[in-house]
């Protein structure tokens, strides 16, 4: 995939996301929502950063199994049960993103959710990628 990240100077500088991504490729991969479930289906991690790490790892595992890489991500949506906590941990979550997915960000949104499928889950990520 080729991805052009578009961040117009008329908009506030993006931190942890890109305003737009122009993706060119021939195959779309739609990624289901991933929480901090381990291989046994149990939510792991007692903190938002720990759960974010596992949820992102799960998302990237699904992406790699479909033949993609983190650079192929065009869009990711984050669902958080506590948006204020997400903002508080934003720097750490950004560091985790860069460590696991690299320096480039897809178009992203964070959406507050009253609860997720598993009551213990604090965060869920879904998205789509464009593969060459």
C-alpha positions as CSV (number, residue, x, y, z in Angstrom):
1,X,0.0,0.0,0.0
2,X,1.0,3.6,-0.5
3,X,-0.3,5.9,2.2
4,X,-0.2,9.6,2.0
5,X,-0.9,11.2,5.3
6,X,-2.6,14.6,4.9
7,X,-2.4,17.1,7.7
8,X,-3.5,20.5,6.4
9,X,-2.0,23.5,8.1
10,X,-5.5,25.0,8.5
11,X,-6.2,22.3,11.1
12,X,-4.7,21.9,14.5
13,X,-1.5,19.9,14.4
14,X,-2.3,16.2,14.9
15,X,-0.9,14.4,17.9
16,X,-1.3,10.6,17.8
17,X,-3.4,10.6,14.5
18,X,-3.4,11.8,11.0
19,X,-6.3,14.1,9.8
20,X,-6.6,12.1,6.6
21,X,-4.9,9.1,4.9
22,X,-5.0,8.6,1.1
23,X,-4.5,4.9,0.7
24,X,-3.8,3.2,-2.6
25,X,-3.8,-0.5,-2.9
26,X,-5.8,-3.5,-4.2
27,X,-7.0,-5.3,-1.1
28,X,-9.0,-4.1,1.9
29,X,-8.7,-5.7,5.3
30,X,-11.5,-4.9,7.8
31,X,-10.3,-5.6,11.3
32,X,-12.9,-6.5,14.0
33,X,-12.8,-4.8,17.4
34,X,-10.1,-6.1,19.6
35,X,-9.9,-5.8,23.4
36,X,-7.3,-7.1,25.8
37,X,-8.4,-10.7,25.5
38,X,-5.7,-13.4,25.8
39,X,-5.7,-16.7,23.9
40,X,-8.1,-18.2,26.5
41,X,-10.7,-15.4,26.0
42,X,-10.0,-13.6,29.3
43,X,-9.4,-9.9,29.6
44,X,-5.9,-9.2,30.8
45,X,-4.4,-6.0,32.3
46,X,-5.5,-3.9,35.2
47,X,-4.7,-0.5,33.7
48,X,-5.7,1.3,30.6
49,X,-2.1,1.2,29.1
50,X,-1.8,-2.5,29.8
51,X,-5.1,-3.2,28.1
52,X,-4.3,-0.8,25.2
53,X,-1.0,-2.7,24.7
54,X,-2.9,-6.1,24.5
55,X,-5.7,-4.7,22.3
56,X,-3.3,-3.2,19.8
57,X,-1.2,-6.3,19.8
58,X,-4.4,-8.3,19.0
59,X,-5.3,-5.9,16.3
60,X,-1.9,-6.1,14.7
61,X,-1.9,-9.9,15.0
62,X,-5.1,-10.1,13.0
63,X,-3.7,-7.6,10.5
64,X,-0.5,-9.6,10.0
65,X,-2.5,-12.9,9.7
66,X,-4.3,-11.2,6.8
67,X,-1.0,-10.3,5.1
68,X,-0.7,-6.7,6.3
69,X,1.7,-4.6,8.4
70,X,1.1,-1.6,10.7
71,X,2.0,0.7,7.8
72,X,-1.0,-0.6,5.9
73,X,-3.5,0.8,8.5
74,X,-5.6,3.5,7.0
75,X,-8.2,3.9,9.8
76,X,-8.4,2.9,13.5
77,X,-11.2,3.6,15.9
78,X,-10.6,3.5,19.6
79,X,-13.5,2.9,21.9
80,X,-12.7,3.8,25.6
81,X,-14.9,3.4,28.6
82,X,-13.2,6.4,30.2
83,X,-12.1,9.1,27.7
84,X,-10.7,11.3,30.5
85,X,-8.4,8.4,31.5
86,X,-7.5,7.9,27.8
87,X,-6.5,11.6,27.6
88,X,-4.5,11.4,30.9
89,X,-2.5,8.4,29.5
90,X,-2.2,9.8,25.9
91,X,1.6,10.2,26.0
92,X,2.1,6.7,27.2
93,X,-0.5,5.3,24.8
94,X,1.4,7.1,22.0
95,X,4.6,5.6,23.1
96,X,3.0,2.1,23.1
97,X,1.6,2.8,19.6
98,X,5.1,3.8,18.2
99,X,6.7,0.8,19.9
100,X,4.2,-1.7,18.4
101,X,3.0,-0.1,15.2
102,X,5.7,2.4,14.2
103,X,5.9,6.2,13.9
104,X,3.1,6.7,11.4
105,X,-0.5,7.1,12.5
106,X,-3.6,6.2,10.5
107,X,-6.7,8.4,10.6
108,X,-8.1,7.8,14.1
109,X,-11.0,8.6,16.4
110,X,-11.5,8.0,20.1
111,X,-15.1,7.4,21.1
112,X,-16.5,7.1,24.6
113,X,-18.5,3.9,25.3
114,X,-20.5,3.2,28.4
115,X,-19.2,-0.3,28.3
116,X,-17.7,-2.8,26.0
117,X,-18.7,-6.4,25.2
118,X,-16.6,-7.7,28.1
119,X,-17.4,-5.7,31.2
120,X,-13.8,-5.7,32.3
121,X,-12.5,-4.2,29.0
122,X,-11.5,-0.6,29.2
123,X,-10.6,-0.1,25.5
124,X,-11.3,-1.7,22.1
125,X,-9.7,-1.0,18.7
126,X,-11.0,-1.7,15.3
127,X,-10.0,-0.5,11.8
128,X,-9.2,-1.2,8.3
129,X,-6.1,-1.5,6.2
130,X,-5.3,-1.2,2.5
131,X,-2.8,-3.8,1.2
132,X,-0.9,-3.6,-2.1
